[in-house]
Amino acid sequence: MVQKYQSPVRVYKHPFELIMAAYERRFPTCPLIPMFVASDTMNEFKSDDGAVHVIERRCKLDVDAPRLLKKIAGVDYVYFIQKNSLNRRERTLHIEAYNETFSNRVVINEHCCYTVHPDNEDWTCFEQSASLDIKSFFGFESTVEKIAMKQYTSNIKKGKEIIEYYLKQLNEEGIMFIPRWTQPVKLTSERSLSRVGRPLSSPVSIPDTKEGLIAKDIGSCNSASDLTAGTPDDKLDADYIKRYLGDLTPLQESCLIRLRQWLQETHKGKIPKDEHILRFLRARDFNIDKAREILCQSLTWRKQHQVDYILDTWNPPQVLEDYYAGGWHHHDKDGRPLYVLRLGQMDTKGLVRALGEEALLRYVLSINEEGLRRCEENTKVFGRPISSWTCLVDLEGLNMRHLWRPGVKALLRIIEVVEANYPETLGRLLILRAPRVFPVLWTLVSPFIDDNTRKKFLIYAGNDYQGPGGLLDYIDKEIIPDFLGGECVCEVPEGGLVPKSLYRTAEELENEDLKLWTETIYQSASVFKGAPHEIFIQIVEASSVITWDFDVCKGDIVFNIYHSKRAPQPPKKDSLGAHSITSPGGNNIQLIDKAWQLGRDYSMVESPLICKEGESVQGSHVTRWPGFYILQWKFHSMPACATTSLPRVDDVLASLQVSSHKCKVMYYTEVIGSEDFRGSMSSLESSHSGFSQLSAATTSSSQSHSSSMISRWRFC
């Protein structure tokens, strides 16, 4: 398996030329890096004007590995080839390195670049990426991988210190400024002409990057423009990480950068905030593949149920305001927002009977959304990263009434949804005055709680919370609620029994639950092999804009757009109006008549778009003619291999993932007037298409084709 590393952008508040002078002092050896024994120049090239300097070195390293492993490998040192390409005109230095020793067994590629800061030309940015692929190593592959990553991590930590060490050395020598490169003045005198006419030493041909160095394996940064392109937010600065995200190891930083880059590439810049991405990485111990999977599932869930807008669009019923005994109350000693829940005083049975399971779930989701907002505020107030909150649960009054089966079922459902979509948001859970019945409740709910979350639980029986190691260790004395013996008035509702007059029948609750979670602008449809799903939209005026937003939840599909002057025959029991879409009861609709011929009865207006499972697609089409436009999602069959009649392994595996030749899509579409069209991204935002408000502000697309624009965004 290929291990990859991507660093954040590290900023030196010194000019590029001074940084280069400090960097050159690392050669031929560097005492600050004990493993860097020596280096020899293999090839060197300098341009006539002095702007370009390319040098290739062979570096000798003494890797800190067990003596037995060195003996088995038969070497005491390993050699790397390093190619430095300095462009003084562009003020960039690109460094490429790869291993020479054991290159047929281990492939190590590294790419670093120094460039000028995009916002301050007197500052210098540094970024690096690397990949490690161990094909075989005498049965010690795992050991070699650990040694390599440990050694690499150690060197990364020293990198900035080394440059700063040599900067200090230059300062002590009185070198505090180095002028920028300027174009040499061309002289026309005989002296200059004769000087130009002298033979120069032939430039040595410097080979390009080693064949094993593949750009996609070592990240971006292949040119100066790659680093400075886009907004400053496109890259993560090390100082920003420390200020807003906390202390991360270099490899944890790398995981965050790589997952963020993947989201940027597939989501076209509209991505969750770094704090949110980091929560999912922490929840899966920084396993990128696992974190990406649950993050994508959560983003789709948020989008489908419009959770991003819950604080602005949903008003809790008055019953919750009066009888839900919970609320926000200042913050703990670590600056985390503090939520107080008087569960023992709450009539869970009455709330479920009066509101239903889904209303309670939605209320808990609004609490979590408010918690995310408060974490951001506290991060600004306290000047340090705060990504989670503390929950204080008072169990005084807990009895068998709270173990009512439908109530416990609702609690388990809430735990399941919160665990899946708000990982690593609970910093600490203080359970106070736990009664004898608590172990029964704990036995029921603990299997549904993640192990990492369970470690954050602190349980106190009786008045134990008032002693050493109790509440005062986590909450300031001044804000301890009055009902716990403190002096602070807590405005959390006291709860109490919900009047039976507010109870609703099972049928009413079922209808209410259905209404809560079906109030979505998205529709779902199944796509079968040989049975595509189709909707049609009637366009009265040309130059109208059809916008779409869909997720491929299962399987791979092909998305097509057709135009016809004839109206397709809609399925029975479905009424269609202008600018409307079908809502099929059978979850699959076919509108194109089998007798229709492409090119005669209808025409294709966009090139087919192949969309993979988990991909999210948003885009638009500016209509040229009035008539009927058909949007089609069709099952995508894997193409046969062109060179052999036998299927490829990848094809077989992919076909096995799509069981029963069935795909599923979740879609939304809207028609807007051309005068309202501002590009596919902005038009979809204006129609509440479900863009995540977890993401930072991004620039809307300024490009709009006269005929169409398709933006492909992948969630998984």
C-alpha positions, 0 to 999 in steps of 0.5 A, a space after each residue: 500500500 502506498 503511504 502518502 504525506 502532504 504538509 501544510 504550507 509553512 510560512 517564513 516571514 523572510 524574503 525568498 532570497 534570504 531563505 535560499 541563502 539559508 537553505 544552501 548552507 545545509 550542504 554538503 552536510 548538515 550537523 542538525 540532521 545526524 542521518 544526513 552524512 554527506 552529499 556529492 554534486 552529480 550534475 549542475 547547470 546555470 543559465 547565462 543570465 544567472 536566473 536558473 540554477 539546477 543542481 543534482 546531488 547524491 545524498 548519503 544517509 545513515 538511517 536509524 534502523 536495527 543492526 540486524 536489518 542492516 546486516 540482512 539488507 547488506 548496506 550501512 547507508 542508503 543513497 538518495 538522488 536530489 534535484 534542486 531547480 532554482 528559478 530566481 526570476 520566478 522566485 521558486 525552488 522545486 526540490 525532487 528526491 527519490 531513493 537510489 538504494 533498493 529502488 526495485 524494492 522500495 519507491 520513495 518520492 518527495 517533492 518540496 517547493 519554496 515560493 513567494 507568499 501570495 499576499 506578502 512578497 517579503 514572505 516565503 512559503 514552503 510545502 512538501 509532499 511524499 509517497 512511500 511504496 514498499 513492494 518487498 523487503 526480505 519479509 520486513 516490509 512492515 518494519 521498514 515502513 514504520 522506520 521510514 515514517 518515523 524517520 521522515 516525521 522526525 526530519 519534518 519537525 526539524 525542517 523549519 528549525 534548520 532554516 531558522 538556525 541558518 537564518 540566525 547564523 546569517 544575521 550574526 554575520 551581518 547578512 540581513 538582506 540579499 537583493 533580488 535577481 535582476 535581468 543583466 544589462 546587455 552591453 554593445 561594446 566590443 568588450 561585451 561582444 567578445 565576452 559573449 563570444 567566449 565559449 562557455 562550458 557546455 551545460 550538463 543535461 539534467 535528467 527529468 524526474 525519475 521515471 518512478 516519480 508520478 505527479 498524482 502520487 506526490 500531490 500538486 505543487 508542480 509549478 509556482 502557479 499551482 501554489 498561488 492559484 486560487 484563494 489563500 484558503 486553498 492551502 492550509 498554513 501551519 500557524 492557522 492549524 495551530 490556532 484553529 485546529 490544535 496541535 497535530 502531528 505531521 502525519 495528522 496534518 498530512 491526512 487533513 491536507 489530503 482529505 481537504 484537497 480531495 474534497 476541493 478537487 471533487 466538490 469544486 471548492 464548496 467543502 466542509 470547514 477544516 474543523 468538521 473534516 478533522 472530527 471525522 478523521 479523529 473518529 477513525 484514528 486518521 484513517 483517510 479512507 474510513 473517514 472519507 466514507 463516513 464524512 460522505 455519508 453524513 454530507 449526503 444525510 445533511 443534504 437530504 434532510 436539510 440539516 444545515 438550515 434547521 436553526 433558521 427554518 425549524 421552530 421547536 413545538 411549545 411542548 419542548 420549550 416547556 418540558 424539555 429540561 435541557 439548555 446551554 449554560 456558560 462554559 467549562 474550565 477548558 472553554 467548551 460550551 456547557 450543555 445541562 440536561 436534567 434527564 431525571 426531571 424530564 418526562 420522556 414518556 410524555 414527550 414521546 407521546 405528545 411529539 413523537 420520535 422524529 420531533 425529539 430527534 430533530 430537536 436534538 439535532 438543532 442542539 448539536 447544530 447550536 453546539 457547533 456554532 458555539 464552538 466556533 464562537 468560543 474559539 474566537 473568544 478564547 484564542 485557541 481551538 475549541 471543537 467540542 462541548 461538555 454535557 452535564 447530565 443530572 439523573 436525580 429523579 430517574 426511575 423505571 418510568 424513564 425505561 419505558 420501551 418506546 422512550 428507550 427506542 427513541 433514545 437509541 435512535 437519537 444516539 445512532 444518528 448523533 454518533 454517525 453525524 457529529 463525531 468527536 463533538 462531545 468533549 466530556 460527559 458528566 453524569 451526576 447523582 446516578 440512582 440505582 436504576 442507572 445501571 439498567 439504562 446504561 446496559 441498554 444504551 452503552 452498546 450503541 455508544 462508540 468506544 472513544 465516546 464512552 471514555 469521555 463519560 464520568 459517572 458520579 453516584 449520590 453527592 460524590 460530584 461534590 468531593 475531590 475529582 468532582 465537578 469543581 475540577 471541570 466547572 468554575 464554582 461561580 457557574 455551578 447550577 443552583 440545583 447542584 448546590 451552586 450559586 448560579 441560577 440556571 435557566 434550564 426548564 425544570 421539566 415535569 410531567 407532560 399533561 395527558 391532554 397534549 398526548 396524540 394518537 399513534 396515527 397522528 404521531 405517525 403522520 407527523 413523523 412522516 411529514 417531518 422527514 419527507 419535507 425535502 426538496 429531494 426525491 429518490 429513484 431506482 435505476 435498473 439495467 434496461 429501465 432508466 429513470 426519466 423526468 421531463 420538464 416543459 420549457 415555454 421560453 427559450 434561454 430558460 435554465 434547467 438546474 439539477 443537483 443529484 447524488 448517486 447513492 448506489 451503483 454507477 449511472 449515465 446522465 443524459 439530457 434530451 429535447 423533444 418537440 413532442 410531449 412524452 406520455 406521462 405514467 398514469 396517476 401522475 399529473 405534470 405541470 410546467 416546470 414540475 417533475 414526476 414523483 413516481 409511486 413506483 420509484 422508477 419512471 420511463 418516458 421515452 417511448 420505445 418506438 421513438 428514434 434518437 435524431 428523429 423524435 428526440 435529440 441529445 443536447 448534452 454529452 452523456 455524463 458517467 457518474 460513479 457511486 457516491 458522486 454528487 453532480 450539480 450543474 445547469 443547461 441553458 435551453 436553446 428551444 422551447 419544448 420538452 426536455 427529458 432528464 435521464 438516469 441510466 444504468 451504466 454497464 462496465 465496458 468490455 476490455 478491448 484487448 481480450 475477451 476475458 473481463 478484467 479483475 476491476 470490472 468483475 469487482 465493480 460488477 459485484 458491488 452493484 447487486 441485482 443490476 440496481 442503482 439509486 439516485 437522489 435528485 432535485 431540479 429547478 427551472 429559472 429564468 435566464 435573467 436570474 442565471 448567474 452560473 450553475 453554482 450560484 443558481 443552485 445556491 439561490 434555490 436552496 439546493 442543500 449546499 452544506 453551511 458547514 463550509 466556509 464562504 466560497 466564490 461562486 462560479 463566474 463562468 457560464 457557457 452559452 449552452 451548458 455547464 456541468 460541475 461534477 462533485 463527488 461525496 464518496 
